[in-house]
Amino acid sequence: MKRSFLLILVLVFSSTLVYAGLIDDVMKGVGGAQKGETDEGTTASGLKEALSIGTENAVKNVSRIDGYFGNQAIKILMPEKIQKVADVLGKVGYQKQVDDFVLSMNRAAEKAAPKATSFFVDAIKEMTFEDARKILGGGDTAATEFFREKTHDKLYSAFKPVISSSVNEVGAARSYKEMMGKYESIPFMDKKSLDLDHYVTNKALDGLFHMVGREEKKIRTDPAARVTDLLKTVFGK
């Protein structure tokens, strides 16, 4: 009888240990999953915060006076299509008209730039975990390319009316007409034409994405650019 009782105790105790081990394994698995979810959520939040800061800085930089004109990397230059016009006019005493035209194009871009903020905010809100993984695992401008893909056409549609209005307000259209009038008054010069609104809009967007890319690179590579604890956690690894 004693032997049978002892056998039952051993079986019960062994079963308890096995069950406890299974529970422990399950709890570890659950804990690991929860930790994974937290890490993934932290990573996505950190990336979104980085993109919010980066795009905000980029838009702020290009929106101010001389944001385009004073930045040689994104300054909107004379369209290649009418560069010959500028060369000829400069040689015959009309360099001021050429300079005024270039300045006015850049002023129009600076005026349109604030429109970009809402589109970048929407793109960040719509970003998925898969998007975040691809961006973090991509190159130094992976996020910038994401923005270009998601927002370029919308930005073009938003920028162009503002630029169309601005080229008149800041004198770009007037400067262009004066410049072309001077050129066409010179004997034997061919007439040139340019879709000014289209040109300035495209160049404005190129400059904007260039600046977004620069901000992204800073956050990825420069510890000083990680201005919040969350950025340090995600990008400081």
C-alpha positions as CSV (number, residue, x, y, z in Angstrom):
1,M,0.0,0.0,0.0
2,K,2.8,2.4,0.9
3,R,4.6,1.5,-2.3
4,S,1.5,2.3,-4.4
5,F,1.0,5.6,-2.5
6,L,4.7,6.6,-3.1
7,L,4.3,5.8,-6.8
8,I,1.2,8.0,-7.1
9,L,3.1,10.9,-5.4
10,V,6.0,10.6,-7.8
11,L,3.6,10.6,-10.8
12,V,1.8,13.7,-9.5
13,F,5.0,15.5,-8.7
14,S,6.4,14.7,-12.1
15,S,3.3,15.8,-13.8
16,T,3.3,19.1,-11.9
17,L,6.9,19.8,-12.9
18,V,6.1,19.1,-16.6
19,Y,3.0,21.3,-16.5
20,A,5.0,24.0,-14.7
21,G,7.7,23.8,-17.4
22,L,5.1,24.0,-20.2
23,I,3.5,27.0,-18.5
24,D,6.9,28.7,-18.2
25,D,7.7,28.0,-21.8
26,V,4.3,29.4,-22.9
27,M,4.8,32.5,-20.8
28,K,8.2,33.1,-22.2
29,G,6.8,32.8,-25.7
30,V,4.0,35.3,-24.9
31,G,6.5,37.6,-23.2
32,G,8.8,37.4,-26.3
33,A,5.9,38.2,-28.6
34,Q,4.9,41.1,-26.5
35,K,8.4,42.4,-26.4
36,G,8.6,42.0,-30.2
37,E,5.4,44.0,-30.6
38,T,6.8,46.7,-28.4
39,D,10.1,46.8,-30.2
40,E,8.3,47.0,-33.6
41,G,6.0,49.7,-32.3
42,T,8.9,51.6,-30.9
43,T,10.8,51.3,-34.1
44,A,7.9,52.5,-36.2
45,S,7.2,55.4,-33.8
46,G,10.8,56.4,-33.9
47,L,10.9,56.4,-37.6
48,K,7.7,58.4,-37.9
49,E,9.1,60.9,-35.4
50,A,12.3,61.1,-37.4
51,L,10.4,61.7,-40.6
52,S,8.2,64.3,-39.0
53,I,11.2,66.3,-37.8
54,G,13.1,65.8,-41.0
55,T,10.3,67.0,-43.3
56,E,9.4,69.9,-41.0
57,N,13.0,71.1,-41.1
58,A,13.2,70.7,-44.8
59,V,10.0,72.6,-45.5
60,K,11.0,75.3,-43.0
61,N,14.4,75.7,-44.7
62,V,13.1,76.1,-48.2
63,S,10.1,78.3,-47.3
64,R,12.1,81.2,-45.9
65,I,13.5,84.1,-47.9
66,D,16.5,82.8,-49.9
67,G,15.5,79.2,-49.0
68,Y,16.0,78.3,-52.6
69,F,17.8,81.4,-54.0
70,G,20.5,81.3,-51.3
71,N,21.1,77.6,-51.4
72,Q,23.4,76.7,-54.3
73,A,22.4,73.0,-54.1
74,I,18.7,73.8,-55.0
75,K,18.8,77.3,-56.5
76,I,16.5,77.4,-59.5
77,L,18.7,78.4,-62.4
78,M,18.0,79.7,-65.9
79,P,16.1,77.0,-67.8
80,E,18.5,75.1,-70.1
81,K,16.1,75.7,-73.0
82,I,16.6,79.4,-72.9
83,Q,20.1,79.6,-71.5
84,K,21.2,81.0,-74.9
85,V,18.8,83.9,-74.3
86,A,20.5,84.7,-71.0
87,D,23.9,84.5,-72.6
88,V,23.0,86.8,-75.4
89,L,21.3,89.3,-73.2
90,G,24.1,89.4,-70.7
91,K,26.5,90.3,-73.4
92,V,24.4,93.2,-74.7
93,G,23.7,94.9,-71.4
94,Y,20.6,93.2,-70.1
95,Q,22.1,91.1,-67.3
96,K,19.8,92.7,-64.7
97,Q,16.7,91.4,-66.5
98,V,18.3,87.9,-66.5
99,D,19.1,88.2,-62.8
100,D,15.6,89.4,-61.9
101,F,14.1,86.5,-63.7
102,V,16.2,84.0,-61.8
103,L,15.4,85.6,-58.5
104,S,11.7,85.7,-59.2
105,M,11.5,82.0,-60.0
106,N,13.2,81.2,-56.7
107,R,10.8,83.5,-54.8
108,A,7.8,81.7,-56.4
109,A,9.2,78.4,-55.2
110,E,9.8,79.7,-51.7
111,K,6.2,80.9,-51.5
112,A,4.8,77.5,-52.6
113,A,6.9,75.4,-50.3
114,P,4.8,75.5,-47.1
115,K,2.1,73.6,-49.0
116,A,4.2,70.4,-48.7
117,T,3.7,70.0,-44.9
118,S,0.2,68.5,-44.9
119,F,1.1,66.0,-47.6
120,F,4.1,64.8,-45.7
121,V,2.1,64.5,-42.5
122,D,-0.5,62.4,-44.4
123,A,2.1,60.1,-45.9
124,I,3.6,59.5,-42.4
125,K,0.2,58.7,-40.9
126,E,-0.5,56.2,-43.6
127,M,2.9,54.5,-43.3
128,T,2.7,50.7,-42.5
129,F,5.0,48.5,-40.5
130,E,6.2,47.0,-43.7
131,D,7.0,50.5,-45.1
132,A,8.9,51.2,-41.9
133,R,11.0,48.0,-42.2
134,K,11.9,48.8,-45.8
135,I,12.9,52.3,-45.0
136,L,15.0,51.3,-42.0
137,G,16.7,48.6,-44.0
138,G,17.2,50.8,-47.1
139,G,19.8,53.4,-48.0
140,D,20.4,56.8,-46.6
141,T,17.5,58.3,-48.6
142,A,15.1,55.4,-48.5
143,A,12.5,57.5,-46.6
144,T,12.9,60.4,-49.1
145,E,12.2,58.0,-52.0
146,F,9.1,56.8,-50.1
147,F,7.9,60.4,-49.8
148,R,8.7,61.0,-53.5
149,E,6.6,58.0,-54.5
150,K,3.7,58.8,-52.2
151,T,3.5,62.6,-52.5
152,H,5.2,63.9,-55.8
153,D,2.1,64.0,-58.0
154,K,-0.1,65.5,-55.2
155,L,2.6,68.1,-54.4
156,Y,2.9,69.0,-58.1
157,S,-0.9,69.6,-58.2
158,A,-0.8,71.7,-55.0
159,F,2.4,73.6,-55.9
160,K,1.6,74.6,-59.5
161,P,-1.4,76.9,-58.9
162,V,0.5,78.7,-56.1
163,I,3.6,79.0,-58.4
164,S,1.4,80.1,-61.3
165,S,0.0,82.9,-59.1
166,S,3.3,83.7,-57.5
167,V,5.3,84.1,-60.7
168,N,3.0,87.0,-61.4
169,E,3.1,88.4,-57.9
170,V,6.9,88.3,-57.5
171,G,7.5,89.4,-61.1
172,A,8.8,86.2,-62.6
173,A,6.4,86.4,-65.5
174,R,7.0,90.1,-66.1
175,S,10.8,89.5,-66.0
176,Y,10.5,86.6,-68.3
177,K,8.5,88.6,-70.8
178,E,10.8,91.6,-70.6
179,M,13.8,89.3,-71.1
180,M,12.3,87.5,-74.0
181,G,11.2,90.7,-75.6
182,K,14.7,92.1,-75.4
183,Y,16.1,88.9,-76.9
184,E,13.5,88.7,-79.8
185,S,14.2,92.4,-80.6
186,I,17.7,91.5,-81.5
187,P,17.9,90.8,-85.3
188,F,18.1,87.2,-86.5
189,M,17.3,85.6,-83.1
190,D,15.0,82.6,-83.1
191,K,11.9,82.8,-80.9
192,K,11.9,80.6,-77.8
193,S,9.1,79.4,-75.6
194,L,8.9,77.9,-72.1
195,D,6.2,76.6,-69.9
196,L,7.4,78.7,-66.9
197,D,4.9,77.3,-64.3
198,H,5.8,73.7,-65.1
199,Y,9.5,74.4,-65.0
200,V,9.5,76.2,-61.7
201,T,7.1,73.6,-60.1
202,N,9.4,70.7,-61.1
203,K,12.5,72.5,-59.9
204,A,10.8,73.5,-56.6
205,L,9.9,69.8,-55.9
206,D,13.4,68.6,-56.9
207,G,14.9,71.1,-54.4
208,L,12.4,70.1,-51.7
209,F,13.2,66.4,-52.0
210,H,16.9,67.2,-52.0
211,M,16.5,68.9,-48.6
212,V,14.3,66.1,-47.2
213,G,17.1,63.7,-48.2
214,R,19.7,65.8,-46.5
215,E,17.7,65.8,-43.3
216,E,17.2,62.1,-43.5
217,K,20.9,61.5,-43.9
218,K,21.7,63.7,-40.9
219,I,19.3,61.7,-38.6
220,R,20.7,58.4,-39.8
221,T,24.4,59.3,-39.5
222,D,24.8,62.2,-37.1
223,P,24.1,61.6,-33.4
224,A,23.6,65.3,-32.8
225,A,20.6,65.3,-35.1
226,R,18.8,62.8,-32.9
227,V,17.1,65.4,-30.8
228,T,14.7,63.1,-28.8
229,D,15.1,60.0,-26.7
230,L,13.0,58.0,-29.1
231,L,15.3,58.9,-32.0
232,K,18.4,57.9,-30.0
233,T,16.8,54.6,-29.2
234,V,15.9,53.7,-32.8
235,F,18.8,55.2,-34.7
236,G,21.5,55.0,-32.0
237,K,21.8,51.2,-32.3
